[in-house]
Amino acid sequence: MVIHFTLSDKEQVPKLNQIASKYPFDIWIHSEDRKYDATSILSLYTLPFKTELKLVVEEDVNFTGLLEDMKAFR
């Protein structure tokens, strides 16, 4: 499953990290040319701002809550 989103500024980074850290499955963020672990706060601060990003999770997990949590980023 892929959720398209953007980060507008660095203030959103801790919120994104909190969201990713509360789920028991792997969450990855893909930019044009890189892949980031969404639970690593340091890697999240290297994400580009105001650029389309993709939050990626496996298809066989229950991601309903994650969809709701990510509404603030779309």
Helices and strands as residue ranges (DSSP letters): E 2-5, H 12-21, E 28-30, E 35-37, H 41-44, E 53-56, H 64-69, G 70-73
